[in-house]
Amino acid sequence: MKRILTATILIAIVLGVIFVGNGIALAILACLIALLAAYEYAELTRTGGAGVPVWWLLPAIILLFAQSQFLPLEGPLPLLSFLGLSLFTFAAFFYARTGKLQFVLPTTAEGFFGLIYVGYPLMLLPMFAAKENGKTLLVFLMLVVWTGDIAALYIGKAFGKHKLAPALSPNKTWEGAIASVVGSMLIAGILVAICDAVARRGTTVLHISEPLWQTLLLALLVNIAAQIGDLVESGIKRGVGVKDSGTLLPGHGGVLDRIDALLVAAPVLWYLLLLKDSAGLGGF
């Protein structure tokens, strides 16, 4: 019951901000989620002895989101380079003083990866909203990820017999993974039908302009990315010997546990849209 209640509240908040709020509200919400997830990530890295300094990671996340409001496409790469080099410089001098130079590279690598893993994917959410049919695009992304996760959980529990990747996540099965793909493609098809029905009523609140086969293909590829994201986070947790990334969300563990699939699915969808555009297949 806790899991269902927590999920319902989170879904209502996200959809409410997408449809009622504006780009700034969505950016603020995404930034807050990124900060909570980044804090959990930093805590996970501490078990290895080095650890990413929270005082560096959280302001770096804020800077990443702030620049996205002014230079959404040109700004991330030079800022990421600057932030990575700043952490490298600090780590070199700090560990030189403490005599633990073996931690310089791990700290820098873990910190820079934290920005790429947590900060950048969530920074894309307000950028999705700014695209043509942006609200529908965000709904598509969320529904594909959420539905795939739910299908994998319940079908996997009920019918799963063949382990998918036991070294990373012993509870995940091939049956659950296949159900996840089917569920994501099914919800994508339902969303297209809803968009068509809404369009016939003369409104574009929900609108998809691409052919059905493209939407289903996107759902398939985004689902695969989401499942990989889930496995990647499981690998991180198993590597440091913890079950959950945190305890903030009742029934779900930590924030990072809840958004792990989205962190890989979002940049994959962004890149797929770029490929569609470069191939002349039109927008979403």
C-alpha positions as CSV (number, residue, x, y, z in Angstrom):
1,M,0.0,0.0,0.0
2,K,2.8,2.4,0.8
3,R,4.4,1.8,-2.6
4,I,1.1,2.5,-4.4
5,L,0.4,5.6,-2.4
6,T,3.9,7.0,-2.9
7,A,3.8,6.3,-6.6
8,T,0.4,7.9,-6.9
9,I,1.5,11.1,-5.2
10,L,4.7,11.3,-7.3
11,I,2.9,10.8,-10.5
12,A,0.3,13.4,-9.6
13,I,3.0,16.0,-8.8
14,V,4.9,15.3,-12.0
15,L,1.9,15.4,-14.3
16,G,0.6,18.5,-12.5
17,V,3.8,20.4,-13.1
18,I,3.9,19.3,-16.8
19,F,0.4,20.4,-17.6
20,V,-0.3,23.3,-15.1
21,G,3.2,24.7,-14.6
22,N,5.6,26.3,-17.0
23,G,9.2,25.5,-18.1
24,I,10.7,27.2,-15.0
25,A,8.5,25.2,-12.6
26,L,9.5,22.0,-14.3
27,A,13.2,23.0,-14.2
28,I,12.9,23.7,-10.4
29,L,11.2,20.4,-9.8
30,A,13.7,18.5,-11.9
31,C,16.6,20.3,-10.1
32,L,15.2,19.4,-6.7
33,I,14.9,15.7,-7.7
34,A,18.4,15.9,-9.1
35,L,19.7,17.3,-5.8
36,L,18.1,14.6,-3.7
37,A,19.4,11.9,-6.1
38,A,22.8,13.4,-6.2
39,Y,23.0,13.5,-2.4
40,E,22.2,9.8,-2.3
41,Y,24.8,9.1,-5.0
42,A,27.4,11.0,-3.1
43,E,26.6,8.9,0.0
44,L,27.0,5.7,-2.0
45,T,30.5,6.7,-3.2
46,R,31.7,7.2,0.4
47,T,31.7,3.5,1.0
48,G,34.8,3.1,-1.3
49,G,36.9,5.3,0.9
50,A,37.2,8.4,-1.3
51,G,33.7,9.7,-2.0
52,V,32.3,12.7,-3.9
53,P,32.2,15.8,-1.7
54,V,28.6,16.9,-1.4
55,W,29.6,20.5,-1.1
56,W,30.9,20.3,-4.7
57,L,28.3,18.0,-6.3
58,L,25.1,19.8,-5.2
59,P,26.2,23.3,-6.3
60,A,27.5,21.8,-9.5
61,I,24.0,20.4,-10.1
62,I,22.4,23.8,-9.5
63,L,24.9,25.5,-11.9
64,L,24.0,22.9,-14.5
65,F,20.3,23.6,-14.3
66,A,20.8,27.4,-14.1
67,Q,22.9,27.5,-17.3
68,S,20.2,25.3,-19.1
69,Q,17.8,28.3,-18.8
70,F,20.1,30.5,-20.8
71,L,22.3,28.2,-23.0
72,P,20.4,24.9,-23.1
73,L,22.4,23.5,-26.1
74,E,25.7,25.3,-26.0
75,G,26.4,25.5,-22.3
76,P,26.5,22.0,-20.8
77,L,29.8,20.7,-22.3
78,P,32.1,23.7,-21.3
79,L,30.4,23.9,-17.9
80,L,30.8,20.1,-17.4
81,S,34.5,20.5,-18.4
82,F,35.0,23.3,-15.9
83,L,33.3,21.5,-13.1
84,G,35.2,18.3,-13.7
85,L,38.5,20.2,-13.7
86,S,37.6,22.1,-10.6
87,L,37.0,18.8,-8.7
88,F,40.2,17.3,-10.1
89,T,42.2,20.3,-8.9
90,F,40.7,20.2,-5.4
91,A,41.2,16.4,-5.1
92,A,44.8,16.7,-6.2
93,F,45.7,19.3,-3.6
94,F,43.5,17.8,-0.8
95,Y,44.9,14.3,-1.1
96,A,48.4,15.5,-1.6
97,R,48.1,17.1,1.8
98,T,46.6,14.1,3.4
99,G,49.0,11.6,1.7
100,K,46.2,9.7,-0.1
101,L,46.9,10.5,-3.7
102,Q,45.4,7.1,-4.8
103,F,42.0,8.8,-4.2
104,V,42.5,11.6,-6.7
105,L,41.3,9.8,-9.8
106,P,38.5,7.9,-8.1
107,T,37.0,11.0,-6.5
108,T,37.3,13.0,-9.8
109,A,35.8,10.2,-11.9
110,E,33.0,9.5,-9.5
111,G,32.1,13.2,-9.2
112,F,32.1,13.8,-12.9
113,F,30.1,10.7,-13.5
114,G,27.6,11.9,-10.9
115,L,26.9,15.0,-13.1
116,I,26.6,12.9,-16.2
117,Y,24.5,10.2,-14.5
118,V,22.2,12.4,-12.4
119,G,22.4,16.0,-13.4
120,Y,22.4,16.0,-17.2
121,P,19.5,13.5,-17.8
122,L,17.1,15.5,-15.5
123,M,18.3,18.7,-17.0
124,L,16.8,17.5,-20.3
125,L,13.3,17.4,-18.9
126,P,12.5,21.1,-19.3
127,M,14.3,21.0,-22.7
128,F,11.9,18.2,-23.7
129,A,9.0,20.5,-22.7
130,A,10.3,23.3,-24.9
131,K,10.1,21.1,-28.0
132,E,7.2,20.9,-30.4
133,N,4.5,18.8,-28.6
134,G,6.8,19.0,-25.6
135,K,4.1,18.2,-23.0
136,T,3.0,15.1,-24.9
137,L,6.6,14.1,-25.3
138,L,7.2,14.3,-21.6
139,V,4.0,12.3,-20.9
140,F,5.2,9.7,-23.4
141,L,8.6,9.4,-21.7
142,M,7.0,9.1,-18.2
143,L,4.3,6.6,-19.3
144,V,6.8,4.4,-21.2
145,V,9.2,4.3,-18.2
146,W,6.5,3.9,-15.5
147,T,4.4,1.3,-17.3
148,G,7.5,-0.8,-18.2
149,D,8.6,-0.7,-14.6
150,I,5.2,-1.8,-13.3
151,A,4.8,-4.6,-15.9
152,A,8.3,-5.9,-15.1
153,L,7.6,-5.9,-11.4
154,Y,4.2,-7.6,-11.3
155,I,4.6,-10.0,-14.3
156,G,8.1,-10.9,-13.2
157,K,6.9,-11.7,-9.7
158,A,4.0,-13.8,-11.0
159,F,5.6,-15.6,-13.9
160,G,9.3,-15.0,-13.8
161,K,11.5,-18.1,-13.9
162,H,14.5,-17.2,-16.1
163,K,17.0,-14.8,-14.5
164,L,17.9,-11.7,-16.6
165,A,21.1,-10.5,-14.9
166,P,21.5,-12.3,-11.5
167,A,24.8,-10.7,-10.8
168,L,23.3,-7.2,-11.0
169,S,19.7,-7.8,-9.9
170,P,18.7,-11.3,-8.8
171,N,15.0,-10.6,-8.9
172,K,14.8,-9.5,-12.5
173,T,13.7,-12.1,-15.1
174,W,13.4,-12.4,-18.8
175,E,9.7,-12.8,-18.5
176,G,9.5,-9.5,-16.6
177,A,11.7,-7.8,-19.2
178,I,9.5,-8.9,-22.1
179,A,6.4,-7.8,-20.2
180,S,8.0,-4.5,-19.7
181,V,8.6,-4.0,-23.4
182,V,5.1,-5.1,-24.3
183,G,3.6,-2.8,-21.6
184,S,5.6,0.2,-22.8
185,M,4.6,-0.3,-26.4
186,L,1.0,-0.9,-25.4
187,I,0.8,2.4,-23.4
188,A,2.4,4.2,-26.3
189,G,-0.3,2.9,-28.6
190,I,-3.0,4.0,-26.1
191,L,-1.4,7.4,-25.9
192,V,-1.6,7.8,-29.7
193,A,-5.2,6.8,-29.6
194,I,-6.0,9.3,-26.9
195,C,-4.1,12.0,-28.8
196,D,-6.2,11.3,-31.9
197,A,-9.4,11.4,-29.9
198,V,-8.4,14.7,-28.4
199,A,-7.4,16.2,-31.8
200,R,-10.9,15.3,-33.1
201,R,-12.3,17.6,-30.4
202,G,-10.3,20.5,-31.8
203,T,-7.6,20.7,-29.0
204,T,-3.9,20.1,-29.1
205,V,-3.3,19.6,-25.4
206,L,-2.1,16.2,-26.3
207,H,-0.8,15.8,-29.8
208,I,1.6,13.4,-31.7
209,S,2.4,14.2,-35.3
210,E,4.6,11.3,-36.1
211,P,3.3,8.0,-37.6
212,L,2.3,5.2,-35.2
213,W,5.2,2.9,-36.1
214,Q,7.7,5.6,-35.1
215,T,6.0,6.1,-31.7
216,L,6.0,2.3,-31.1
217,L,9.7,2.1,-32.1
218,L,10.6,4.9,-29.8
219,A,8.7,3.2,-27.0
220,L,10.6,0.0,-27.6
221,L,14.0,1.6,-27.6
222,V,13.3,3.9,-24.6
223,N,12.0,0.9,-22.7
224,I,15.3,-1.0,-23.4
225,A,17.2,2.0,-22.2
226,A,15.1,2.3,-19.1
227,Q,15.6,-1.4,-18.2
228,I,19.4,-0.9,-18.7
229,G,19.2,2.1,-16.4
230,D,17.5,0.0,-13.7
231,L,20.2,-2.6,-14.0
232,V,23.0,0.0,-13.9
233,E,21.8,1.4,-10.6
234,S,21.4,-2.1,-9.2
235,G,25.1,-2.7,-10.1
236,I,26.1,0.5,-8.3
237,K,24.3,-0.5,-5.2
238,R,25.6,-4.0,-5.2
239,G,29.1,-2.7,-5.8
240,V,28.9,-0.8,-2.5
241,G,26.9,-3.4,-0.6
242,V,23.5,-1.7,-0.1
243,K,19.9,-2.6,-1.0
244,D,18.5,0.8,-1.5
245,S,20.0,4.2,-2.3
246,G,18.1,5.8,0.5
247,T,14.9,5.7,2.6
248,L,13.1,9.0,1.6
249,L,10.3,7.4,-0.4
250,P,8.2,4.8,1.5
251,G,7.9,1.5,-0.3
252,H,10.4,2.7,-3.0
253,G,13.7,3.2,-1.2
254,G,15.5,6.3,-2.2
255,V,15.0,8.9,-4.9
256,L,17.7,7.4,-7.0
257,D,15.9,4.0,-6.9
258,R,12.8,5.7,-8.3
259,I,14.4,7.5,-11.2
260,D,17.2,5.1,-12.2
261,A,15.3,4.0,-15.4
262,L,14.6,7.6,-16.3
263,L,18.2,8.6,-16.0
264,V,19.2,6.5,-19.0
265,A,15.8,6.7,-20.9
266,A,15.8,10.5,-21.1
267,P,19.1,11.0,-22.9
268,V,18.4,8.0,-25.1
269,L,15.1,9.5,-26.2
270,W,16.8,12.9,-26.7
271,Y,19.4,11.3,-29.0
272,L,16.7,9.3,-30.9
273,L,14.8,12.5,-31.6
274,L,18.0,14.1,-32.9
275,L,18.5,11.0,-35.2
276,K,14.9,11.3,-36.4
277,D,15.4,15.0,-37.3
278,S,18.7,14.3,-39.1
279,A,17.1,11.5,-41.1
280,G,14.3,13.8,-42.1
281,L,11.6,11.8,-40.3
282,G,10.1,14.8,-38.7
283,G,9.4,15.7,-35.0
284,F,7.5,13.9,-32.4
